[in-house]
Amino acid sequence: MPFPSSPPAAFQSGDSPPLPAPLEAALRPLTNLVSFSAFHQKELPEGPAPERFLKLSGSLSPFNGPWGYAQVAHLLRRTGFGLRKTELNQLLAMDRESAVQLLLQNTGPLPSPPVNNYNNPDFTDPVIPSGQVWTTAPFLLEAEPYRVESWRCWWTDLMLQQQTSVLERMTLFWHNHFATQTSVVLWGRAAYEYNQQLRANALGNFKSMTKAVTLEGMMLLYLNGHLNTQDAPDENYARELQELFTIGKDNPDHYTEEDVQAAARVLTGWRLNFTNNSAFQSVLEHDFGPKQFSAFYNNTLIPGNVDAEVELDALLEMIFNRPEVAEFICRKLYRWFVYYQIDEQTEQQIIQPLAQLFRDENYEIKPVLEALLQSEHFFEAAQTGCFIKTPVDIVIGVLRTFNVTVPASTPWDGLVMRFYLSSFMGSMSMLPGDPPNVAGWQAFRQFPQYYRIWINGDTLRNRNVFTDVLAASYLATDNDVMRIDLIEFVSQFDDPGDPVALIEEVTLQLLPQPLSATKKILLKSVLLSGLPSDYYWTSAWNAYLDNPTNPMLKEVVNNRLILLHYYLMRLPEFQLG
């Protein structure tokens, strides 16, 4: 079978394809609850600039302060999604260094690929039976929207089921950094294999990952690398490689337009085998002339070579010799894990030493994370809660914190339930697989708002709808119901029958900063339904424990817990992480 010389038309339009009718129908139960914009993401409107920034101190020296609940919770919230009590207890039994090493450990082999869970009464994949892996199947236009959603559900499950590890957070980080959109490249296999590439390199070598991404099918298609020829050089990837992926735009001393043009010529001739989603060289399309770069790159000259990979290696070597690469990536890691504002003190005491470490370690990612996540700067108390939760933190984090299992009585029910979760994340402006453009999500790049851009009248409403529905109601498919079991959740605490102790433990679990005494009194009033004595809750709880199968006793306890959590998850503090 000959290889196509150009990708299917679906890759060319740049427009979001319509959802298949069965998935469109699955959204209807939510449309009265949630404000949905276009399913793929758009740039959010700019919000007001912050009135003030937090002033963070502390150096990269290892943190030697107290190692207790607050520090462990802070570490887990920033490196994972949500806060599970079992993980808290696990890290509390370790010292700080061992806890960070656990989070950064090699997590083993890559996960098994997704399977066909999308066959439904209106569509049957003609080549992949239900329950079988589809990631090596040939491109099939009518199946690809389902396969993309199957892949997104697979990734959602990996985030939900993550071990005590930073891997999922880092995979999302690199997806935001090397951003692509499934709404543009509607090919499930390419999305899956690209995610696997980011996952495999998430804690590895950044330089090696940059080369791998350059030749990955998803990126070749997304930024037109597969169309780059000596007769018509396409500058798209050459520009983003420097502007968004390596050098950045932080310094006035900069590469030139001629550097972009020369880099585009280096990258000519790479093509994509659509049979197996692999890059190969087309000698006839490669520019064999010498490529001259500017003084920014020390006037480097890259000679033409019959092996285009030799030129690619020379290009990357030239780029990575610039100190800006390490600085740019360390700033992005800092904003991802710590805080968006980088003042001059932070630049000198945190970013520059991290960048030097990055260069000294030949662009190995893990040593940089190890230094940052063990530092006194990371654990400084003032940082706790200065991060506005991402939509992924809201959706995935709530399910993990409350130990919610996503049901799947049938494969299609499982896909639809996870599709709900994707839809909620999209309604909050962070759909994994579809950042707004190649620059990634604005909250990590939009000066001066940064994280604040997550919150507007529409997205805050949708955040509240999600927590309201799971706490007070449920999400349902034809055969399944998903909700938070609040009685089970509070039963994990030491003394749930004591309203004061219960509120203390629940707020510690759900909020990154202690609540004021006034708000705790208000929460207790909510739990007691306004009654004057703690006894009313204690009595109701003990009555339920004595007879847990009595529906009336269970309803009394559950309704009070619903009111408590409904109020608590609408607090502004709940939006912080």
N, C-alpha and C positions, 0 to 999 in steps of 0.2 A: 504493500500500500504506500503510495507516495505521500510525503509530508506536505501539508498545506504550506504555501508560501506566505500566507497571511492568516491571522487568526479569524475565527468566526465573527460574524458581524456583531454579535452580542458584546464583543470586547471593544468595539470601535465607538459606540454611541456616547459613552460617558453619562448616560441617563440611567436612573434606577428603573429596572424592569418592573412591571406590575407583579404583585403577589399572585401566586396561583389561587384559584377560587377557594379550594379547601382551607388554605391558610388565611385568606381574606375573611372567610366565614368564621374561623376560629377567633378572630379579633373582635367580632361583633359584640360578644358579651361584655367586653371591656370598654367599648367606645363611649358609653354613657358615664363611665367613671373617670376616664383618662383623656386628656387632650393630646391627640396624636398629630404631629406634623408629618411631613414626608418621612417614610420609614427609614430612608438613609439620612445621614446627618447633614445639617446645614451649619454655617457659622452662626454662633449666638450673638445677639446684639451686645454692644459694649455696655457695661454698667458703670456706675460712678466709681471714681478712684477712692481707695481707702483713705480715711482721715488720718490714720497713723499706722506705722508698722511696728511689729514687736522688735525689740532690741535683744538679740541673742548673743550670748557670750560663750565661754568655754572653748577649749582647744580640741585638737585631735588626740590629745593624750587619753589613754584608757580611763574609762570611768571607774572611780574608786569609791563612790558614794554608796548609800544604802541600796541593797538589792532585795526588793520586796514586790508587793502586788503592783504598785504604781509603775515601777520600772518594767516589770515583765509585761504588764498590759500594754504599755506604750510600745514596747518592742514588737509585740504580736500584732497590734493594730496597724502599725506602719509597714510591716513586712508581709502580712497576710490579709485576709478579708474576714472581718468580724472578730469575735473573741469567744472562744469556747473554754468552758471551765476546765475541761480535761487537759487542754493545752497549757492553760495557766498553771495548773498543778504540776504538770510535767516540767516546765521551765523553772518553777519556784524551787524544785528539788535540785536544781543545778546551780553552779556559779555562772556569772555573767559570760565569761569566755566560753564555757562549754555550751551555753544556750545559743550564743551567736554562731558557734561552729556547727551546732545541730541545724540551724536555719540555713546555713550555707553548704551543707554536705551534699555530695553527689547523690541524687535521688534514684539512681538506677536506670534501667532501660527506658526508652521512650514508650509511652502508653500505646496500647493496641488501637488500631484505627477505628473510625466509626463504621457502623453497619446500616443497612437499609432499614430505617424505622419510619419511612415516609409513605410506603404503599397505603392507599386509602380507597374508599369506594369510588372516588373520582379519578384516581390515577394509580397505575401500576407500572413500575419500572420494567421495561421490556427485556432488559439484559441482566439485572441484578435481583435475585429473589430476596424476599424479606428475610432479615437476619444475617445477610451476607455482606461482606466488606465491599464497598463501592469505590474505594479510592484509587483503584487501578482500572476502573471501567472507562471506556471511550467517552469522549465528550458527547452529550446528548442534550440539546437545547431545552427540550421540554422537561427533562429531569433535573437540570442544574439548579433551578431555584430551590427544589426540595433538598438536593445534596448540600447546597450551601447552608440551609437551615439545619440539616442533620449535623454538619460540621460544627456550626455554632452551638448546637445543643451539646455536642461532644465536648467542646471547650468549656461550656458552662458547667458540665459535670466535673471536669478536671478541677475547676476552681472551687466547686462545692466540696469536693472530696479530697482537697489538697492535704498533704501531710504537714507536719510542723516544719515548713520550709518556705523560703523566699521565692522558690522557682516560679510559681504562678504569677506572683507580683512582677517578677522580672520579665516573664514572657509577655505580659501586658505592657510593660515599659518599652520593650523592644518593638512591639507592635505599634506603639505610639511614636517611637523614634523612626523606624523604617516603615512609615505608614503606607498602607494600600487599602483599597476599598472593594469589597465584593459586589457593591452596587455598580461598579465599573467593569471589573473582571469577574463575570458571573461564571465561575468554573470551580466546582467544589473541590476537585483534586488539587488544583493550584493553591487554593486557600488552605487546605489541609497540609500540603507538603511545605508551604511557606511557614505555617505555624510550627511545624516540626523542626524546621531549620532554626527559627528563633528560639525554640525551646531547647534544642540540643546545644546551642551556643550561649544560652542566657547567662551562664556563669563562667564562660570560657574566655576566648581571646577575641577582642573587639575587631582587631585588624582582620583576622581570619573570617569573622562573621560578615564584615563589610564586603569581602570578596565573594563569599557564598551568596549574600543577598543580591549582589550585582548580577549574578548569573542564575538567579532563581526565577522560575517561570512567571510567578505572580508579579514580580517587579519588572521583568522584561516586558510584560504586557502592559502593566499599569503606566509606566513612564516611557513607553514606546521604544525601549531598547531593541526590540525585535525588528523595528523599522529603520534602524540607523545604518545608513549605507554611505559609501565613499562619495557617491554622486549627490546625495541629499542627507548630510549629517543632521541627526536629530539631537538637539542640545538638552533635551528635557532631563534625562538622568544625569548627564554630566554636570548640569547646574545644581540639581538637588544633592548630588553626591558631595559637593563642596559646601553649599549654602545650608543644607538641612541635616546632613548625615555626618559630616566630619569637621569642617572648619568653622561653620557658623558665621554669623554676622555681628558678633559682639565687639570686634575691634575695628578701628578706622583703617588700619593697615589691612589690605584686602587683596584677594585674587582679582583678576581682571576679566573682562568679557573675552579677551583673547585666550585666557586660560580655559574658560568654559568651552570655547570653540576647539581648542587643541585637545582637551579631554574628550570631547565628543568624537573627534577623529580617532583617538586611541580606541574608543569603544565601538567602532564600526564593525559590522560583519557578524555579530552574534545573532544567532537564530534559535528558534524554539522548535524542538521535535514534539508535535502535539500528540503523538502516539504515547510517549512516556514522560512528557513534561520535563525534558532535559535540554540544556543549552548546547549548541554546537557552533563551530566556526564555519562561516561561508567565505572561503578565500577570495572569491570574486567580488564580494561586497566590502572587503576590508581595505582601508586606506593604508598603503605601505609607505607613504611619505614620512619624513621626519616631523616630529611635533615639538614646536618650540614654546616654552613657557616663560612667564615674566620674571622680573626680579623678585617678586614675592616668593617664587619657588626657586630662587637662586639661578635663574636663567637656565633651568634644566632643559636638556634636549633629549627626547625619547626617540631613538631611531625606529624606523619601520621594521617589522619582523614578520616572517611568514607565519609564526605562531602568535596569534593575537593575545594569548594568555600571558606571554612574556611581556608584552606591552602593558597589559592590565596590571601585572605585578609591579612594573616600573612606575606606573601612575600612582598606585596605592603607596608604594614606598616613598615617593616624592611627597604626597599629601601627608602621610603620617610622620614625616620628618618635621612638620610644622608644629610648634608647641601649642598652637590654638586648638588642635584636635583634642588633646587630653583635657584642656581647660573647658572646652565646650561640653564634652560628655560629663565631666565631673559636676558642672553646673546643672545639667539636666538630672543627674542622679540626686543631687542635693534637693532640687525642687520636687522630685518624685518622693523622696523619703523624709525630708525634714521641713522645709519652709520655702515659700516662693521668693521672699525678699532676700537678696544677696547684697549687703552693704559692703563698704570698703574693708571693714574689719573681718567680715566673714570671707571676703575674697582673699585676703592675705593670710588669714590664720587657718582657713579650712580648704578653700578651692585650690589655691596654689600648691600647698603640700600634697593634697590628693592627686593633683595633676602630675606633680613630680613623681609620686609613687607609681602612678599609672604608666608613665614613660619608663621608669626604672624597671618595671615588671613587664616590659614589652607589650603593653596594652592588655594584660590579663585583668579581667573584671573582678574576680573574686577578692584579691588583696585590697582593692579600693573599697569594696563593700564591707569587708572585714574591719578596716580601719574606721570607716564612717560609723558603722552600727555599734562599735564598741566605745566610741569616743564620749568624752564628757559633754561635748557640744550636743550630741544626739540625745543624751539623757537629761539635759538641762530641764528643770521642771517647767520653765516658762514655755517650752516648746509644746508640752502636752496640751492637745486640744487646739493647736494653731493651724490645723489642717482641716479644710472643709471636705467632707467625705465625697468621693466620686460616686456617680450612679452605680458603678459596679460594687463599691463598698456598701451602698444602701441595699441593693438587691441580694447579692451573694452574701454580704456580711450579715444581714438579718437572718437569712436562712441558716447560715452556719452557727451564728450565736444562739439561736433558739433551737438548734438541733433538728431542723425540719428536713425530712426525707422527701424528695420529689417522687411521687408515685408514678407507676407505669404499668397499669393492668394489661395494656396492649402496647406494642411499639408505637402505634399512632397516638395513643393517649399520652405516652411519655414525650413524644415530640411536641405535641400541642401544648402540654404543660410547660415545657422548657421554652417554647415559642412565646408563651405569655411573659416569661421572665425577660427574654430578649426584647419584647415589645415594651415592657416597663422601662428597661434600661434605655431603649431608644427614645421613649417619651421624656426621659430626663436628660437626653442629649449625649448619651455615651453608649452606642451600640457596638460591642466588640465585633471587629471585622469591618467596621465602617466609620472611621473617624471622618471629620468633615472634609478633609483634603490631605494632601501629602505632608503638610506641616503637622499633622496630628491634632489632638484636642487642644482647644484654646486655653484651658485652665492651666496648662503647663508652659504657655508661651506668650500669653496676651498681657503685655505690660500696660497699666500697672495693676489691673484687676486680678489676674491669675485665678486662684481657686474661687474667688468670689463670683466669678462668671457662671459657676454651676447653679447659682441661686437666682431665679427670677420668679415672677408671679406664676408662670406656667409650670416651670420645673419643680418649684417647691410644692405646688398643689399635687403634682404627680408623685412626688416623694411621699407626701402624706397619704395619698390614696393607697399606695402600695402597702405601707405599714398598717393603715386602717383596715384594709381588706384582710390581710393575713391575721391580724390580732382579733378583729371583731367579726369577721365573716370568713370567706374562703374563696379559693380559685377552684373551678371545676371544669372537667372535661366530660365526655359522655359517660365514662366509667369511674372517674377518680375525683377525689376532693383533696385539696391541700390547704392546711391552715396551721397556725402555731398552736401547739398544745401548751397552754400557759400553766396548767396545773403541773404537768411534767417538768416544765422549765423551772418553776420555783421550788419544786421538790428536791432539786439538786443542792439547794442551799442548806446551811446548818440548822436554821430555826425558822422555817417559813411560817410557823404559827404566831410568831412575835412580829407585829406589824412594823415596829421600829427596826428590828434586825433585818426583816425582809426588804424594806425599802433601802436600807443601807447597802445590802448585797446586790440588789437589782440595779441600783444606780451605779455602783462600782462596775458592774458588768457591762452596762449599756452606755455609760457616759465617760468621757476621758478626763473630766475634772469633777471634783467634789461639788455637789449642789449646796446652796446656802441652806441654813437651818430653816428659813422661812419657806423655801420651796419643798423641803422635806416634810414640813408640817402640812403643807397643802396636799402633797401626795398621800400622806396618811389619811387626811380627811377624805380624799377620793376613795381610798381603799375601804374606809369605814362607812362610806356612803353618808358622811356628815354626822354619824353617831358619835357620842362624846367619849366613849371608853374603848381602849384597846381590846377589851374583853370580847367585844362583838365580833371582831375578826378572828381572834383566837378560838372562840367558841365555835364559829362556823367552820373553821379549818379542822379542828379536832373532831367535830361531828362528821365531817366528810371522811376523815381518816378512819373513823370507827365503822363507817358504812359506805365505802367508795362506790358501790353499785347502785346506791340510791340516787336516782336522777335529779330529784329536787335538791338534795344536799350538794350534789356536784354543781348544779346550775347556780346556786347561790354563790359558791366560791368562785366559779369560773366567771360569772358576770362582774364580780368585783375586781377580779384580776384583769378582765378586759378593759374596764374603765381606767384602772391604774396605768396599764401599758398604752392604752389609747392616748391618754394625756401625756405620759412620759415621752413617747416617741414623737410627739408634736412639739416638744420643747426645742428651742433653738440649740441647746447644748447637744441634742441628739445628732445634729447635722455635723458635729465636729468629730475628728478622729485623731 
